[in-house]
Amino acid sequence: MNVSNFRGLYGYAKADTPIYIIDPESVPVHDSRIKHIEEPATTGMQTFLKMLKERE
């Protein structure tokens, strides 16, 4: 399932905004702001929430 093509969207984020991609497939990204969670959405969202809580 392809929810949204991030390539067009992340360019609108501020330079200091972290960006998270949840996708079990390999995603070629070359931007230090992007964190790739290589999991399906069912477990990737749990991982993402845990990462957010650790940032607090």
DSSP file (Angstrom, degrees, kcal/mol; ACC not computed):
  #  RESIDUE AA STRUCTURE BP1 BP2  ACC     N-H-->O    O-->H-N    N-H-->O    O-->H-N    TCO  KAPPA ALPHA  PHI   PSI    X-CA   Y-CA   Z-CA
    1    1 A M              0   0    0      0, 0.0     2,-0.8     0, 0.0     0, 0.0   0.000 360.0 360.0 360.0 125.2    0.0    0.0    0.0
    2    2 A N        +     0   0    0      1,-0.2     3,-0.1     3,-0.0     0, 0.0  -0.892 360.0 174.7-103.8 106.7    1.5    3.4   -1.0
    3    3 A V        -     0   0    0     -2,-0.8     2,-0.3     1,-0.3    -1,-0.2   0.937  64.2 -12.5 -80.3 -48.5    0.0    6.0    1.2
    4    4 A S        -     0   0    0      0, 0.0     2,-1.0     0, 0.0    -1,-0.3  -0.988  60.5-119.1-155.3 143.3    1.9    9.0    0.1
    5    5 A N    >>  -     0   0    0     -2,-0.3     3,-0.9     1,-0.2     4,-0.6  -0.757  25.9-166.8 -85.0 106.1    4.9    9.8   -2.0
    6    6 A F  H >> S+     0   0    0     -2,-1.0     4,-2.4     1,-0.2     3,-0.7   0.736  72.1  81.0 -68.1 -22.9    7.2   11.5    0.5
    7    7 A R  H 34 S+     0   0    0      1,-0.3     4,-0.3     2,-0.2    -1,-0.2   0.844  98.2  40.1 -56.5 -36.4    9.6   12.8   -2.1
    8    8 A G  H <4 S+     0   0    0     -3,-0.9    -1,-0.3     1,-0.1    -2,-0.2   0.726 118.3  47.6 -83.4 -21.3    7.4   15.7   -3.0
    9    9 A L  H X< S+     0   0    0     -3,-0.7     3,-2.0    -4,-0.6     4,-0.3   0.861  96.6  62.6 -91.2 -38.1    6.3   16.5    0.6
   10   10 A Y  G >< S+     0   0    0     -4,-2.4     3,-1.2     1,-0.3    -1,-0.2   0.727  89.6  71.8 -69.5 -17.8    9.5   16.6    2.7
   11   11 A G  G 3  S+     0   0    0     -4,-0.3    -1,-0.3    -5,-0.3    -2,-0.1   0.699  92.8  58.5 -65.6 -18.0   10.9   19.5    0.7
   12   12 A Y  G <  S+     0   0    0     -3,-2.0    -1,-0.2    -4,-0.1    -2,-0.2   0.582  85.7  99.0 -86.9 -11.1    8.3   21.7    2.4
   13   13 A A  S <  S-     0   0    0     -3,-1.2     6,-0.0    -4,-0.3    -3,-0.0  -0.445  85.7 -98.2 -77.0 150.1    9.5   20.9    6.0
   14   14 A K    >   -     0   0    0      1,-0.1     3,-1.8    -2,-0.1    -1,-0.1  -0.266  36.5-108.9 -62.1 155.1   11.8   23.3    7.8
   15   15 A A  T 3  S+     0   0    0      1,-0.3    -1,-0.1    -3,-0.1    -2,-0.1   0.758 117.9  47.6 -61.2 -27.1   15.5   22.4    7.7
   16   16 A D  T 3  S+     0   0    0      2,-0.1    -1,-0.3    17,-0.0    -2,-0.1   0.283  85.7 111.3 -99.3  11.6   15.6   21.4   11.3
   17   17 A T    <   -     0   0    0     -3,-1.8     2,-0.1     1,-0.0    -4,-0.1  -0.749  66.1-132.2 -88.5 122.1   12.5   19.2   11.2
   18   18 A P        -     0   0    0      0, 0.0     2,-0.4     0, 0.0    16,-0.2  -0.474  20.4-154.3 -71.1 145.5   13.1   15.5   11.6
   19   19 A I  E     -a   34   0A   0     14,-2.3    16,-3.2    -2,-0.1     2,-0.4  -0.976   4.8-160.1-125.1 133.9   11.3   13.3    9.1
   20   20 A Y  E     -a   35   0A   0     -2,-0.4     2,-0.5    14,-0.2    16,-0.2  -0.943   3.3-167.2-117.8 133.7   10.3    9.7    9.6
   21   21 A I  E     -a   36   0A   0     14,-2.7    16,-3.5    -2,-0.4     2,-0.7  -0.982   4.2-162.7-117.8 127.5    9.5    7.2    6.9
   22   22 A I  E     +a   37   0A   0     -2,-0.5    16,-0.2    14,-0.2    19,-0.1  -0.933  37.3 129.1-110.6 110.1    7.8    3.9    7.9
   23   23 A D        -     0   0    0     14,-2.1     4,-0.1    -2,-0.7    -2,-0.1  -0.897  51.4-146.9-162.6 125.9    8.3    1.4    5.0
   24   24 A P  S    S+     0   0    0      0, 0.0     2,-0.1     0, 0.0    14,-0.1   0.699  81.2  82.2 -71.4 -16.6    9.5   -2.2    5.0
   25   25 A E  S    S-     0   0    0     14,-0.1     2,-0.2     1,-0.1    -2,-0.1  -0.478  97.5 -90.3 -85.8 158.7   11.1   -1.6    1.6
   26   26 A S        -     0   0    0     -2,-0.1    -1,-0.1    12,-0.1    12,-0.0  -0.491  41.7-164.2 -66.1 132.1   14.4    0.0    0.9
   27   27 A V        -     0   0    0     -2,-0.2     2,-1.2    -4,-0.1    -6,-0.0  -0.969  16.2-136.6-123.7 115.1   14.0    3.7    0.4
   28   28 A P        +     0   0    0      0, 0.0     2,-0.4     0, 0.0    -2,-0.0  -0.572  39.7 161.0 -75.0 100.6   16.9    5.6   -1.2
   29   29 A V        -     0   0    0     -2,-1.2    -2,-0.1     5,-0.1     7,-0.1  -0.954  26.3-176.3-122.6 142.2   17.2    8.7    0.9
   30   30 A H        +     0   0    0     -2,-0.4     2,-0.4     3,-0.0     3,-0.0  -0.380  51.5 103.3-132.0  53.9   20.1   11.0    1.2
   31   31 A D    >   -     0   0    0      3,-0.1     3,-1.7     1,-0.1    -2,-0.0  -0.983  62.0-144.8-140.4 122.6   19.0   13.5    3.8
   32   32 A S  T 3  S+     0   0    0     -2,-0.4    -1,-0.1     1,-0.3    -3,-0.0   0.671  97.7  65.1 -65.1 -16.5   20.3   13.4    7.4
   33   33 A R  T 3  S+     0   0    0    -15,-0.1   -14,-2.3     2,-0.0     2,-0.5   0.723  85.1  91.5 -74.7 -20.3   16.9   14.6    8.7
   34   34 A I  E <   -a   19   0A   0     -3,-1.7     2,-0.5   -16,-0.2   -14,-0.2  -0.642  55.7-168.2 -89.6 126.3   15.2   11.4    7.5
   35   35 A K  E     -a   20   0A   0    -16,-3.2   -14,-2.7    -2,-0.5     2,-0.7  -0.956  12.1-152.4-108.4 121.3   14.9    8.4    9.8
   36   36 A H  E     -a   21   0A   0     -2,-0.5     2,-0.8   -16,-0.2   -14,-0.2  -0.854   5.1-162.6-100.0 117.0   13.8    5.3    8.0
   37   37 A I  E     -a   22   0A   0    -16,-3.5   -14,-2.1    -2,-0.7     2,-2.0  -0.871  10.6-154.5 -96.6 105.6   11.9    2.8   10.1
   38   38 A E        +     0   0    0     -2,-0.8   -16,-0.1   -16,-0.2   -12,-0.1  -0.475  56.0  99.0 -87.0  70.9   12.1   -0.4    8.0
   39   39 A E  S    S-     0   0    0     -2,-2.0   -14,-0.1   -14,-0.1    -2,-0.1  -0.955  80.1 -91.5-144.9 159.3    9.0   -2.1    9.3
   40   40 A P    >>  -     0   0    0      0, 0.0     4,-3.3     0, 0.0     3,-0.7  -0.361  48.9-103.0 -67.4 160.9    5.4   -2.6    8.2
   41   41 A A  H 3> S+     0   0    0      1,-0.2     4,-2.0     2,-0.2     5,-0.3   0.817 116.6  65.0 -57.9 -33.4    3.1    0.1    9.4
   42   42 A T  H 34 S+     0   0    0      1,-0.2     4,-0.4     2,-0.2    -1,-0.2   0.908 120.6  19.8 -60.7 -43.0    1.6   -2.1   12.1
   43   43 A T  H <> S+     0   0    0     -3,-0.7     4,-2.1     2,-0.1    -2,-0.2   0.742 118.1  66.5 -95.4 -27.9    4.9   -2.4   14.0
   44   44 A G  H  X S+     0   0    0     -4,-3.3     4,-2.7     1,-0.2    -3,-0.2   0.857  97.7  53.7 -63.2 -36.7    6.5    0.7   12.5
   45   45 A M  H  X S+     0   0    0     -4,-2.0     4,-2.5    -5,-0.2    -1,-0.2   0.872 107.8  50.8 -66.4 -36.3    4.0    3.0   14.2
   46   46 A Q  H  > S+     0   0    0     -4,-0.4     4,-2.1    -5,-0.3    -2,-0.2   0.917 112.0  47.2 -65.4 -42.7    4.8    1.5   17.6
   47   47 A T  H  X S+     0   0    0     -4,-2.1     4,-2.3     2,-0.2    -2,-0.2   0.917 111.5  51.6 -62.5 -43.9    8.5    2.0   17.0
   48   48 A F  H  X S+     0   0    0     -4,-2.7     4,-2.2     2,-0.2    -2,-0.2   0.921 109.4  48.8 -60.1 -46.4    7.8    5.6   15.8
   49   49 A L  H  X S+     0   0    0     -4,-2.5     4,-2.3     1,-0.2    -1,-0.2   0.889 110.4  51.6 -61.9 -39.7    5.8    6.4   19.0
   50   50 A K  H  X S+     0   0    0     -4,-2.1     4,-1.8     1,-0.2    -1,-0.2   0.903 109.1  50.8 -63.1 -41.6    8.6    4.9   21.2
   51   51 A M  H  X S+     0   0    0     -4,-2.3     4,-1.0     1,-0.2    -2,-0.2   0.895 110.0  50.1 -63.2 -40.5   11.2    7.0   19.4
   52   52 A L  H >X S+     0   0    0     -4,-2.2     4,-0.7     1,-0.2     3,-0.5   0.907 109.0  51.2 -64.4 -42.2    9.0   10.2   20.0
   53   53 A K  H >< S+     0   0    0     -4,-2.3     3,-0.8     1,-0.2    -1,-0.2   0.856 106.4  55.1 -64.6 -34.3    8.7    9.4   23.7
   54   54 A E  H 3< S+     0   0    0     -4,-1.8    -1,-0.2     1,-0.2    -2,-0.2   0.756 101.6  59.1 -70.1 -23.6   12.4    9.0   24.0
   55   55 A R  H <<        0   0    0     -4,-1.0    -1,-0.2    -3,-0.5    -2,-0.2   0.689 360.0 360.0 -77.0 -18.9   12.9   12.5   22.5
   56   56 A E    <<        0   0    0     -3,-0.8    -1,-0.2    -4,-0.7    -2,-0.1   0.493 360.0 360.0 -69.3 360.0   10.9   14.1   25.3
